[in-house]
Amino acid sequence: MKIFWADREGNPPPSQCTFHFRPFSAGISSPRIEILHRLPSPTPPIKVLRRTFSPEHGKWIEGVKKSVDCILNQELQKVVLARSVTLELAESPNPFAIASALKDKAEGAFVFCLQTPEFSFLGASPERLFARKGREIVSEAIAGTRKRGKNRDEDENLKRELLASAKDMRELSPIQTYLNQALAPICIAPISFSPISVHAAQNVQHLYSRCSAFLNENVTDEEILERLHPTPALCGMPKEKALKLIEELEPFQRGLYGGAIGWKTPEASEWVVGIRSCLIQGRTATLFSGTGIVEGSDPEEEWEELDQKLRLYEGIFL
């Protein structure tokens, strides 16, 4: 197995680290993984022969409406629904060349590419699950989405609109609550959050708040991961009810999409969430995107938000 990794600033992982990953709904895997420090040239555009959405548009609309009904009935506060699109390609792609193309346009994102004998999984994720340095831990609450503007003024207007949106704040608030509750038993009080701001990625921008704390002695990365993953940014809240609804409504298994990928050393670690991602198997590439459903969510607007997130891959797949 091989992996390439670069953080938001383009920095590589430590040379002596080990990599690990955890699928969305399974345990931690710790195989031997060779770390690649260079990527090949970016892939030329890859021709798409056919696109297949799962779920299709009509089923998506039904699923969002059912989710909103559950929220209005106070069965849950938020659920994150995902959609995939499988691309039949004219040729088998080089996953690391695709990662290279992503790296050239991955503003504000971690770029990763994991290659196994059976598949490759890659992406440009804006979302850090947590980072540890000694006993200091940092996590992030990210939710709500607006596209990037065509110019600086439009970008600023969309940013202000996002910050003023009650609906998008309803997406962010459960994540802050969850992080506080999940980390409190293993941290020295207090846990602090930065003021809500906007984190800009290449083609979208999100509400953002940084969570920071100090861990109790002898807390392991595995324990942190078990407590945090998946956060309400990936499944919803309450977690168990949201996971049950996801299983009912999504016609595919998420696998590594929405899972956690990270490295660790005795002194530090960093884990990201596997979103804005692509699964490659032979001549097929499956792209994933998800969106938080809360009171006030509109099915058509949420479908468009998913399209907006997938535009990260425009110019790579044609």
C-alpha positions as CSV (number, residue, x, y, z in Angstrom):
1,M,0.0,0.0,0.0
2,K,1.1,3.5,-0.8
3,I,0.0,7.0,0.4
4,F,0.7,10.6,-0.5
5,W,-0.3,13.3,2.0
6,A,0.0,17.1,2.1
7,D,-1.5,19.4,4.7
8,R,-3.3,22.7,4.0
9,E,0.1,24.4,3.5
10,G,1.4,21.7,1.3
11,N,3.7,20.2,4.0
12,P,4.4,16.4,4.0
13,P,4.0,14.2,7.1
14,P,6.9,13.5,9.4
15,S,9.3,11.0,8.0
16,Q,9.0,8.5,11.0
17,C,5.2,8.5,11.2
18,T,2.8,5.6,10.6
19,F,-0.4,6.0,8.7
20,H,-3.8,4.5,9.7
21,F,-7.3,4.8,8.4
22,R,-10.8,4.1,9.7
23,P,-13.8,3.6,7.3
24,F,-17.0,5.4,8.1
25,S,-18.6,2.5,10.0
26,A,-15.7,0.2,10.9
27,G,-12.7,-0.2,13.1
28,I,-9.2,1.2,12.7
29,S,-6.9,-0.3,10.1
30,S,-3.1,-0.1,10.6
31,P,-1.4,-1.7,7.6
32,R,2.1,-1.1,6.5
33,I,1.9,1.9,4.1
34,E,4.7,3.3,2.1
35,I,4.8,7.1,2.1
36,L,5.3,8.9,-1.2
37,H,6.9,12.3,-1.1
38,R,6.5,13.3,-4.7
39,L,3.6,13.2,-7.2
40,P,3.7,12.7,-10.9
41,S,2.6,15.4,-13.3
42,P,-1.1,16.2,-13.1
43,T,-3.3,13.9,-15.1
44,P,-4.6,15.2,-18.5
45,P,-8.4,15.4,-18.6
46,I,-9.9,11.9,-18.5
47,K,-12.9,11.1,-20.7
48,V,-16.1,10.0,-19.0
49,L,-18.3,7.5,-21.0
50,R,-21.2,7.4,-18.5
51,R,-22.4,8.8,-15.2
52,T,-24.6,7.0,-12.7
53,F,-26.0,8.8,-9.7
54,S,-26.9,7.1,-6.5
55,P,-29.5,7.9,-5.4
56,E,-31.0,9.4,-8.5
57,H,-32.6,12.9,-8.2
58,G,-36.1,11.7,-7.4
59,K,-35.0,9.4,-4.6
60,W,-32.8,12.2,-3.2
61,I,-35.7,14.6,-3.0
62,E,-37.8,12.0,-1.2
63,G,-34.9,11.3,1.3
64,V,-34.4,14.9,2.1
65,K,-38.1,15.5,2.7
66,K,-38.3,12.4,5.0
67,S,-35.2,13.7,6.9
68,V,-36.8,17.2,7.4
69,D,-40.0,15.5,8.6
70,C,-38.0,13.6,11.2
71,I,-36.3,16.8,12.3
72,L,-39.7,18.6,12.6
73,N,-41.0,15.7,14.6
74,Q,-38.0,16.1,16.9
75,E,-36.7,12.6,16.2
76,L,-33.3,14.1,15.5
77,Q,-31.6,17.5,15.2
78,K,-29.5,17.0,12.0
79,V,-28.6,14.3,9.6
80,V,-25.9,14.3,6.9
81,L,-27.0,12.7,3.6
82,A,-24.5,11.7,0.9
83,R,-24.7,11.1,-2.8
84,S,-22.3,9.3,-5.1
85,V,-21.8,9.5,-8.9
86,T,-20.0,6.6,-10.6
87,L,-18.0,7.6,-13.7
88,E,-17.2,4.9,-16.3
89,L,-13.9,6.1,-17.8
90,A,-12.3,5.6,-21.2
91,E,-9.1,4.4,-19.5
92,S,-7.8,3.3,-16.1
93,P,-6.4,6.5,-14.5
94,N,-3.3,7.0,-12.4
95,P,-4.6,7.9,-9.0
96,F,-1.5,9.8,-8.0
97,A,-1.7,11.9,-11.2
98,I,-5.3,12.8,-10.2
99,A,-4.1,13.7,-6.7
100,S,-1.5,15.9,-8.4
101,A,-4.2,17.7,-10.4
102,L,-6.2,18.1,-7.1
103,K,-3.1,19.5,-5.3
104,D,-2.8,22.3,-7.9
105,K,-6.3,23.5,-7.0
106,A,-6.8,22.4,-3.4
107,E,-7.0,25.7,-1.6
108,G,-7.5,25.3,2.1
109,A,-7.5,21.5,1.9
110,F,-5.5,18.4,2.9
111,V,-4.6,16.3,-0.2
112,F,-4.3,12.5,0.2
113,C,-4.1,9.5,-2.1
114,L,-4.2,5.9,-0.7
115,Q,-3.4,3.1,-3.1
116,T,-4.1,-0.5,-2.3
117,P,-4.0,-3.6,-4.6
118,E,-7.9,-3.5,-4.8
119,F,-8.6,0.3,-5.1
120,S,-7.4,3.8,-4.6
121,F,-9.0,6.5,-2.5
122,L,-8.1,10.1,-2.8
123,G,-9.4,13.5,-2.1
124,A,-8.9,17.1,-1.1
125,S,-10.5,17.4,2.3
126,P,-11.1,20.8,4.0
127,E,-11.9,19.1,7.3
128,R,-9.4,18.2,10.1
129,L,-10.8,15.7,12.6
130,F,-8.1,16.5,15.1
131,A,-4.4,17.2,15.5
132,R,-2.4,16.4,18.6
133,K,0.9,17.9,19.6
134,G,2.0,16.5,22.9
135,R,-1.1,16.8,25.1
136,E,-2.5,19.8,23.2
137,I,-5.4,18.8,20.9
138,V,-7.1,20.8,18.2
139,S,-10.4,19.9,16.4
140,E,-12.6,21.8,14.0
141,A,-16.3,22.4,13.6
142,I,-17.1,22.9,9.9
143,A,-20.6,23.1,8.4
144,G,-22.7,25.2,6.1
145,T,-21.8,25.9,2.5
146,R,-21.7,28.7,-0.1
147,K,-20.0,28.7,-3.4
148,R,-17.0,30.9,-4.0
149,G,-17.7,34.2,-5.8
150,K,-16.5,35.0,-9.3
151,N,-14.7,38.1,-7.9
152,R,-13.7,39.5,-4.5
153,D,-16.9,41.5,-4.0
154,E,-19.2,38.5,-4.8
155,D,-17.0,36.3,-2.6
156,E,-17.4,38.7,0.4
157,N,-21.1,39.0,-0.1
158,L,-21.5,35.2,-0.1
159,K,-19.3,35.0,3.0
160,R,-21.5,37.6,4.8
161,E,-24.7,35.7,3.7
162,L,-23.2,32.5,5.2
163,L,-22.4,34.1,8.5
164,A,-25.9,35.6,8.7
165,S,-27.7,32.3,7.9
166,A,-29.7,30.8,10.7
167,K,-30.1,27.6,8.8
168,D,-26.4,27.2,8.4
169,M,-25.8,28.0,12.0
170,R,-28.1,25.2,12.8
171,E,-25.7,22.9,11.0
172,L,-22.7,24.1,12.9
173,S,-24.1,24.3,16.4
174,P,-24.5,20.5,16.9
175,I,-20.9,20.0,16.0
176,Q,-19.6,22.4,18.6
177,T,-21.9,20.8,21.2
178,Y,-20.7,17.3,20.3
179,L,-17.0,18.2,20.3
180,N,-17.4,19.7,23.8
181,Q,-19.2,16.6,25.1
182,A,-16.9,14.1,23.5
183,L,-13.7,15.7,24.6
184,A,-14.6,16.8,28.1
185,P,-14.1,13.4,29.8
186,I,-10.5,13.1,28.4
187,C,-9.4,16.8,28.7
188,I,-8.4,19.3,31.3
189,A,-11.1,22.0,31.4
190,P,-11.9,24.3,29.8
191,I,-12.4,23.4,26.2
192,S,-12.4,26.6,24.1
193,F,-13.9,27.5,20.7
194,S,-12.8,30.3,18.4
195,P,-15.4,32.8,17.1
196,I,-17.3,31.5,14.1
197,S,-15.6,32.5,10.9
198,V,-15.5,31.2,7.3
199,H,-13.0,28.7,5.9
200,A,-12.5,29.0,2.1
201,A,-11.8,26.0,-0.1
202,Q,-11.2,26.1,-3.8
203,N,-14.8,26.1,-4.9
204,V,-16.9,26.4,-1.7
205,Q,-16.7,28.1,1.7
206,H,-17.9,26.9,5.1
207,L,-18.7,28.1,8.6
208,Y,-15.7,27.3,10.8
209,S,-14.8,27.2,14.5
210,R,-11.6,25.9,16.0
211,C,-11.8,23.8,19.2
212,S,-8.7,23.5,21.4
213,A,-8.0,21.8,24.7
214,F,-5.4,19.9,26.7
215,L,-5.6,16.1,27.1
216,N,-5.4,14.2,30.3
217,E,-2.3,12.1,30.7
218,N,-2.0,8.8,28.8
219,V,-4.9,9.5,26.4
220,T,-4.2,7.7,23.1
221,D,-5.0,8.7,19.5
222,E,-7.2,5.6,19.3
223,E,-9.3,6.8,22.3
224,I,-9.7,10.2,20.8
225,L,-10.7,8.8,17.4
226,E,-13.2,6.5,19.1
227,R,-14.8,9.4,20.9
228,L,-14.9,11.8,18.0
229,H,-15.6,9.8,14.9
230,P,-18.0,10.2,13.2
231,T,-18.9,13.8,14.2
232,P,-22.2,15.5,13.4
233,A,-20.5,17.0,10.4
234,L,-20.4,13.4,8.9
235,C,-23.5,11.8,10.3
236,G,-25.8,14.1,12.3
237,M,-27.1,14.3,15.9
238,P,-28.1,12.4,17.9
239,K,-25.5,10.1,16.4
240,E,-27.3,6.7,16.6
241,K,-30.6,8.0,15.2
242,A,-28.8,9.8,12.4
243,L,-26.7,6.7,11.5
244,K,-29.9,4.6,11.4
245,L,-31.6,7.1,9.0
246,I,-28.4,7.2,6.8
247,E,-28.5,3.4,6.6
248,E,-32.1,3.5,5.5
249,L,-31.8,6.2,2.9
250,E,-28.4,5.8,1.3
251,P,-28.3,3.1,-1.4
252,F,-24.5,2.5,-1.0
253,Q,-22.0,1.8,1.6
254,R,-19.8,4.9,2.4
255,G,-16.6,2.8,3.0
256,L,-13.7,5.3,3.4
257,Y,-15.9,8.2,2.3
258,G,-16.5,10.1,5.6
259,G,-13.9,7.9,7.3
260,A,-10.8,9.1,9.0
261,I,-7.3,9.0,7.6
262,G,-4.2,10.1,9.6
263,W,-0.7,9.7,10.7
264,K,0.9,9.6,14.2
265,T,4.2,9.6,16.0
266,P,4.7,9.4,19.8
267,E,4.8,13.2,19.9
268,A,2.1,14.2,17.5
269,S,-0.7,13.1,15.1
270,E,-3.0,14.5,12.6
271,W,-6.3,13.1,11.2
272,V,-8.6,14.3,8.5
273,V,-12.0,13.3,7.3
274,G,-12.2,11.6,3.9
275,I,-14.6,14.0,2.1
276,R,-14.4,15.7,-1.3
277,S,-13.1,12.2,-2.2
278,C,-12.9,9.7,-5.1
279,L,-12.8,5.9,-5.1
280,I,-11.0,4.4,-8.1
281,Q,-11.4,0.8,-9.2
282,G,-10.2,-0.1,-12.6
283,R,-11.9,2.1,-15.2
284,T,-14.4,3.5,-12.7
285,A,-14.2,6.5,-10.5
286,T,-16.9,7.1,-7.8
287,L,-17.1,10.7,-6.5
288,F,-18.8,11.4,-3.1
289,S,-20.4,14.5,-1.6
290,G,-22.6,15.0,1.4
291,T,-24.7,17.8,3.0
292,G,-26.2,18.5,6.4
293,I,-30.0,18.4,6.5
294,V,-31.6,20.5,9.2
295,E,-34.9,22.3,9.7
296,G,-35.3,24.6,6.7
297,S,-33.3,22.5,4.3
298,D,-34.6,22.6,0.7
299,P,-34.1,19.3,-1.3
300,E,-33.3,21.1,-4.6
301,E,-30.8,23.5,-2.9
302,E,-29.1,20.6,-1.2
303,W,-28.8,18.8,-4.5
304,E,-27.2,21.9,-6.0
305,E,-24.8,22.1,-3.0
306,L,-23.6,18.6,-3.8
307,D,-23.0,19.5,-7.4
308,Q,-21.0,22.6,-6.3
309,K,-18.8,20.4,-4.1
310,L,-18.2,18.0,-6.9
311,R,-17.0,20.8,-9.2
312,L,-13.6,20.3,-7.5
313,Y,-13.1,17.6,-10.0
314,E,-14.0,19.7,-13.1
315,G,-11.3,19.6,-15.6
316,I,-10.0,16.3,-14.3
317,F,-13.0,14.2,-15.5
318,L,-14.6,15.4,-18.7
